[in-house]
Amino acid sequence: MRLGKILSILMICLLGGGALCSVGSLPSAWHTGHWEFGILGAVLFVTGGATGLLAITSFRRNCRVLIEAIHRMTTQGTLHLLNTDSHEIRPLVTAVNEMVEAAEVCMSEAVLKMKELEIQLKVATSERQHAQAIIYSISDAVIVTDTFDELVLANESAARTFQFDLDNARRAPVDQIVRDEKLVELIRDMRQSNSKSGRRIIEHKIKGPGEERIFKVTLSAVADNNDAPAGVVAVLHDMTREKEVAELKNDFVSSVSHELRTPLASIKAYVEMLIDGEADDEKTTHEFYEVIQNEANRLSRLIDNILNISRIESGLVQINKQPQSLTIILKEALEVIAPQARMKQITLVEQLTPVFYQTSADHDMLYQAVLNLLSNAIKYTPERGTITVQTAVDEAKRKVIARISDTGVGIPPKDLPFVFDKFYRAEANNHMAKGTGLGLSLVKHIIETVHRGRIFVESHVGKGSCFGFQLDLCD
């Protein structure tokens, strides 16, 4: 029977997935007398294209065309050419109807699934962008690797630390991006440990351009949706400055303890001698009292300097900036220091600019800085020496410069870079005068930290030194 043959051919072609012709061939096939091949081509077209959403839509539309064509042929009485009753074609029509209904159900489910997947994709994309924004905003270096030790994600801080191109580094092996064998080994060990929630924190030194920096490396395992190890997250926090500050604090405490111990030991010793009655006469007693007073004053100055430096460094110092004439402040300091200069027969030379040039400054703090510089100049200048105080104005750069030069012993070149450090004193000049090594450090803080200026020093051994600073002129 022709209908059975048609259905057999239809099943073979459905299994092969090919389409022989389109519904558009139905009218021409009808006029040529080969209508069965037209019907067969239409069925093959709609069934062969039902592999996706667009195919389902086309399939449903073409099946409807086929059904309408069959009904039209039935109503027109043209199915007598089949040489059988019309009921022979009805099973095919029923089957096609069922296929259309099934296609509609599939299409509805596909549309819902597609919308659900679209929502999930948008949520996943949003979460990924949010996570990337967080990682990129972190100041610490962040490196994320996968199960193959390939770079999945990194931020700009990591790119600067290891000097790689962030745009071209994705999916590259981590050992080609991170030029540090120890860190690469740590990442691999963390990944191979199969830890799902483990964390490891270590300190590691990484050599950078021209310097070696210390990092606190935090390694964390990453798990996938099945709770299986999927990679490693490495966060590198730069601890170099923290280490330096900690060392400076330790050195500061050690130096302060040493400096406090010296005057306290002298005071304690002379008090014990007074108690033991070793001062037999009034002159000796007076000498002991003078030593105790001098050491107490030294201790007081040391404590004041420490507190002043601490307040400036912590930002707790009260600053009252007003337009001030640097010339007037220098004259005030020269008047106070003049008696000490006369005692050593030191000549004070003034070369000062007019007083109308002003700078925004805290009068008391700037006066203290100038007084410390003048006091140092007198301490390290031999008798009958000369101290010259100069000011100059650079109107083009809007700067005022002060220089205090002496004809003293000078500072060795190896000591020049450290003269402004806390408690630092040049060993070659320790015999010239006593001190705590905090005066110049305080001056540096007053000029640079408080007034945003610049301090400098020039010195030649045996010829003298010049300490100076520059500040901004008032507009």
C-alpha positions in Angstrom: 0.0 0.0 0.0 1.2 3.5 -0.9 0.5 4.9 2.6 2.6 2.2 4.3 5.4 2.8 1.8 5.2 6.5 2.5 5.4 6.0 6.3 8.4 3.6 5.9 10.3 6.1 3.9 9.3 8.8 6.4 10.8 6.8 9.3 14.0 6.1 7.4 14.4 9.7 6.6 13.6 10.8 10.2 16.4 8.6 11.5 18.8 10.0 8.9 17.8 13.5 9.8 17.6 14.7 6.2 14.9 16.8 4.5 14.1 16.1 0.9 12.0 19.1 0.0 9.8 21.8 1.5 6.1 22.5 1.9 6.3 24.9 -0.9 6.6 21.9 -3.3 3.1 20.7 -2.4 1.1 22.7 -4.9 3.5 21.9 -7.8 3.5 18.2 -6.8 -0.3 18.2 -6.8 -0.5 19.6 -10.3 2.0 17.2 -11.7 0.2 14.2 -10.2 3.0 13.4 -7.7 1.2 14.7 -4.7 2.3 12.0 -2.3 5.9 13.1 -2.7 4.8 16.7 -1.9 3.2 15.5 1.3 6.2 13.4 2.1 8.6 16.3 1.5 6.6 18.6 3.8 6.5 16.0 6.6 10.3 15.4 6.3 11.0 19.1 6.3 9.1 19.8 9.6 10.4 16.7 11.3 14.0 17.1 10.2 14.1 20.8 11.5 12.8 20.2 15.0 16.2 20.3 16.8 16.0 23.7 18.3 13.6 26.5 19.2 13.5 28.0 15.7 13.2 24.5 14.2 10.2 23.7 16.5 8.5 26.9 15.4 9.1 26.1 11.8 8.0 22.5 12.4 4.7 23.6 13.9 3.9 26.1 11.2 4.7 23.6 8.4 2.6 20.9 10.0 -0.4 23.2 10.2 0.1 23.9 6.5 0.2 20.2 5.8 -3.0 19.5 7.9 -4.8 22.4 6.1 -3.7 21.0 2.8 -5.0 17.5 3.6 -8.3 18.9 4.9 -8.6 21.0 1.8 -8.0 17.9 -0.4 -10.6 16.0 1.6 -13.3 18.6 1.3 -12.6 19.0 -2.4 -13.0 15.2 -3.0 -9.6 14.9 -4.6 -8.4 12.0 -2.4 -10.1 9.5 -4.6 -6.7 9.3 -6.4 -5.4 7.4 -3.5 -7.4 4.4 -4.7 -8.6 3.8 -1.1 -11.1 5.4 1.2 -10.2 8.7 2.9 -9.8 6.9 6.2 -6.4 5.7 5.0 -5.0 9.2 5.3 -6.7 10.0 8.6 -4.1 8.2 10.7 -1.4 10.3 9.1 -3.4 13.5 9.9 -3.9 12.3 13.5 -0.2 11.6 13.9 0.7 15.0 12.5 -1.7 16.6 14.9 -0.2 14.8 17.8 3.2 15.8 16.6 2.1 19.5 16.5 0.7 19.3 20.0 3.9 17.7 21.3 6.0 20.3 19.5 3.9 23.1 21.1 4.5 21.6 24.6 8.2 21.2 23.8 8.4 24.8 22.6 6.7 26.1 25.7 9.1 24.2 27.9 12.0 25.3 25.8 10.9 29.0 26.1 10.6 28.7 29.9 13.9 27.0 30.2 15.5 29.6 28.0 14.1 32.4 30.1 15.3 30.7 33.3 18.8 30.2 31.8 18.9 33.8 30.7 18.1 35.0 34.2 20.7 32.6 35.7 23.2 33.9 33.2 22.5 37.6 34.1 22.8 36.8 37.8 26.1 34.9 37.3 27.4 37.7 35.1 26.4 40.3 37.7 28.0 38.3 40.6 31.2 37.8 38.5 31.5 41.5 37.7 30.8 42.4 41.4 33.6 39.9 42.5 36.0 41.4 39.9 35.3 44.9 41.1 36.0 43.9 44.7 39.3 42.2 43.7 40.4 45.1 41.5 39.7 47.6 44.3 41.9 45.7 46.9 45.2 47.3 47.5 46.9 44.0 48.2 48.0 41.8 45.4 45.5 39.1 44.5 46.1 36.0 42.3 43.5 33.3 41.6 44.5 30.0 39.9 42.5 27.0 38.7 43.1 23.2 39.0 45.7 23.4 36.2 47.7 26.1 38.0 46.7 28.6 35.4 45.9 32.3 36.2 42.2 32.9 36.3 42.1 36.3 37.9 44.5 39.0 39.2 44.4 42.7 40.0 46.5 45.6 39.2 48.5 45.4 42.4 49.6 41.9 41.5 50.5 43.0 38.0 52.7 45.8 39.5 54.3 43.5 42.0 55.3 40.8 39.5 55.5 43.1 36.5 53.2 41.3 34.0 50.6 42.5 31.5 47.2 42.1 33.1 45.3 41.9 29.8 47.4 39.1 28.4 48.0 37.1 31.5 44.6 35.3 31.7 44.8 31.5 31.4 48.6 31.6 31.3 50.5 29.1 33.5 51.2 30.8 36.9 55.0 30.0 36.7 55.2 32.1 33.5 53.5 35.1 35.2 54.9 35.0 38.7 58.6 35.1 38.5 59.1 33.7 42.0 59.8 30.0 42.4 59.0 29.9 46.1 55.5 31.5 45.7 54.7 29.2 42.7 55.7 26.2 44.8 53.4 27.4 47.6 50.4 27.8 45.3 51.0 24.3 43.8 51.4 22.7 47.2 48.2 24.3 48.4 46.3 23.0 45.3 47.8 19.5 45.6 46.9 19.3 49.2 43.2 18.8 48.2 42.2 21.0 51.0 38.6 22.3 50.6 38.7 25.0 53.2 42.3 25.2 54.4 44.3 28.4 54.8 48.0 29.0 55.1 49.7 32.2 56.1 53.4 32.8 55.7 55.9 35.7 55.4 57.8 35.7 52.1 60.4 38.1 50.7 60.1 39.0 47.0 62.8 40.8 45.1 61.5 43.8 43.2 63.2 46.3 40.9 66.0 47.6 43.1 64.6 46.4 46.4 63.4 43.4 48.4 60.0 43.6 49.9 58.4 41.5 52.6 54.8 40.1 52.1 52.4 38.3 54.3 51.0 35.7 51.9 47.6 34.2 52.6 46.8 31.0 50.6 43.2 29.7 50.5 41.8 26.7 48.7 38.8 27.2 46.4 36.1 24.6 46.0 33.7 24.1 43.0 29.9 23.4 43.2 30.6 19.8 44.0 32.8 20.8 47.0 35.9 19.6 45.2 39.2 21.5 45.1 39.1 23.9 42.1 42.0 26.3 42.6 43.9 28.6 45.0 43.5 32.3 46.0 46.7 34.0 47.0 46.6 37.4 48.7 49.9 39.2 49.2 50.0 42.1 51.8 53.1 44.3 51.7 54.5 44.4 55.2 57.8 46.1 54.3 56.8 49.5 55.8 55.2 47.8 58.8 58.4 45.9 59.5 60.4 49.1 59.1 58.1 50.9 61.5 58.4 48.1 64.0 62.2 48.1 63.8 62.2 51.9 64.2 60.0 51.6 67.3 62.3 49.0 68.8 65.3 51.2 68.0 63.5 54.3 69.4 62.6 52.5 72.7 66.1 51.2 73.0 67.6 54.6 72.3 65.2 56.4 74.7 66.0 53.9 77.4 69.7 54.5 76.9 69.4 58.3 76.8 67.2 58.4 79.9 69.5 56.0 81.8 72.5 58.3 81.5 71.2 61.5 83.2 69.3 59.4 85.8 72.5 57.5 86.6 74.4 60.7 87.2 71.6 62.2 89.3 71.4 59.0 91.4 75.2 58.9 91.9 75.5 62.5 93.1 72.5 62.2 95.3 74.1 59.1 96.9 77.3 60.9 97.5 75.5 63.8 99.1 73.6 61.3 101.4 76.9 59.6 102.3 78.4 62.9 103.3 81.2 63.0 100.7 80.6 66.7 100.1 82.7 68.0 103.0 82.6 71.7 102.2 80.1 74.2 100.6 82.0 74.4 97.3 81.9 70.6 96.7 78.2 70.5 97.7 77.5 73.3 95.2 79.3 71.4 92.5 77.2 68.3 93.2 74.0 70.4 93.1 75.0 71.9 89.7 75.7 68.5 88.2 72.3 67.2 89.5 70.6 70.4 88.1 72.3 70.1 84.7 71.4 66.4 84.3 67.8 67.1 85.4 67.6 69.9 82.8 69.1 67.5 80.2 66.5 64.9 81.1 63.7 67.5 80.9 64.9 68.6 77.4 65.1 65.0 76.2 61.5 64.2 77.4 60.2 67.5 75.8 61.9 66.6 72.5 60.5 63.1 72.5 57.0 64.3 73.2 57.2 67.0 70.6 58.4 64.5 67.9 55.7 62.0 69.0 53.0 64.7 68.7 54.1 65.8 65.3 54.4 62.2 64.0 51.0 61.3 65.3 49.3 64.5 64.1 48.2 65.5 67.6 50.3 68.7 67.8 48.3 71.9 67.8 49.4 74.0 64.8 48.5 77.7 64.6 49.7 79.0 61.2 49.7 82.7 60.5 51.6 84.9 58.0 55.0 85.3 59.6 58.2 87.1 58.7 61.1 84.7 58.7 63.5 87.6 59.2 61.8 88.6 62.4 61.9 85.0 63.8 65.6 84.7 63.0 66.3 88.1 64.8 64.4 86.9 67.9 66.5 83.7 68.0 69.7 85.6 67.4 69.0 87.8 70.4 68.5 84.8 72.7 71.6 83.0 71.4 73.9 86.0 71.5 75.1 85.5 75.1 76.3 82.0 74.4 78.1 83.3 71.3 79.8 86.0 73.3 81.0 83.4 75.8 83.0 81.7 73.0 83.8 84.9 71.2 81.9 83.8 68.2 80.9 86.5 65.7 77.3 86.5 64.5 76.8 87.9 61.0 73.3 88.8 59.8 72.4 88.9 56.0 68.6 89.1 56.2 66.0 90.1 53.6 63.3 92.8 54.3 60.7 91.8 56.8 57.7 92.2 54.4 58.4 88.8 52.9 56.2 86.4 54.8 55.5 82.7 55.0 52.6 80.8 56.6 54.0 79.3 59.7 53.5 78.5 63.4 55.6 81.1 65.1 56.6 79.1 68.2 57.5 75.9 66.3 59.5 77.7 63.6 61.3 79.7 66.3 62.2 76.5 68.1 63.6 75.0 64.9 65.8 78.1 64.2 67.0 78.2 67.9 68.0 74.5 67.7 70.0 75.1 64.5 71.8 78.2 66.0 72.5 76.3 69.2 74.1 73.4 67.3 76.2 75.9 65.3 77.6 77.4 68.5 78.2 74.0 70.1 80.3 72.8 67.2 82.1 76.0 66.3 85.5 76.6 68.1 86.2 79.9 69.9 86.6 83.0 67.8 84.6 81.4 65.0 81.9 82.9 62.8 78.2 82.1 62.3 76.4 83.6 59.4 72.6 83.8 59.2 71.2 84.5 55.7 67.8 84.6 54.1 67.0 84.8 50.4 63.8 85.1 48.4 63.1 83.3 45.1 60.0 85.2 43.9 59.8 83.1 40.7 59.3 79.9 42.7 57.6 81.7 45.6 60.1 80.4 48.1 62.0 81.9 51.0 65.3 80.2 52.0 67.2 80.4 55.3 70.8 79.4 55.8 72.8 79.1 59.0 76.5 78.6 58.3 79.4 78.1 60.7 83.1 77.7 60.7 83.0 74.7 62.9 84.5 71.2 62.7 82.1 70.0 60.0 80.5 66.6 59.5 82.1 63.6 57.9 80.5 62.6 54.6 79.5 59.2 55.9 77.4 60.8 58.6 75.6 63.4 56.5 72.8 61.1 55.3 71.9 60.3 59.0 72.2 63.6 60.8 68.4 64.1 60.9 67.7 60.6 62.3 66.6 60.2 65.9 69.4 59.8 68.5 72.0 59.9 65.7 75.3 61.7 66.6 78.5 61.8 64.5 81.1 59.8 66.5 83.9 62.1 65.3 82.2 65.1 67.1 80.9 63.5 70.2 83.7 65.1 72.2 82.6 68.6 71.2 79.3 68.8 73.1 76.8 66.7 74.9 73.4 66.0 73.3 70.5 63.6 72.9 70.6 63.4 69.1 66.9 64.5 68.9 67.4 68.2 68.1 67.9 67.9 64.3 65.2 65.2 64.1 62.8 67.7 65.7 63.9 70.4 63.3 63.3 68.2 60.3 59.8 67.3 61.5 58.9 71.0 62.1 60.1 72.1 58.7 58.9 69.2 56.5 56.0 67.6 58.4 54.4 70.7 59.9 55.3 73.4 57.4 55.7 71.2 54.2 59.1 72.7 53.5 62.5 71.2 52.7 65.6 71.0 54.9 69.1 70.5 53.7 72.7 70.3 55.0 76.1 70.9 53.4 79.3 70.3 55.3 83.1 70.0 54.8 85.3 68.5 57.6 87.4 71.2 59.2 85.7 74.0 57.3 82.2 74.1 58.8 78.6 73.3 58.0 75.6 75.0 56.6 72.1 73.9 57.7 69.2 75.5 55.8 65.5 75.2 54.9 63.0 76.7 52.5 59.4 77.5 52.9 56.6 78.8 50.7 55.9 82.5 50.5 52.5 83.8 51.3 50.4 84.7 48.2 
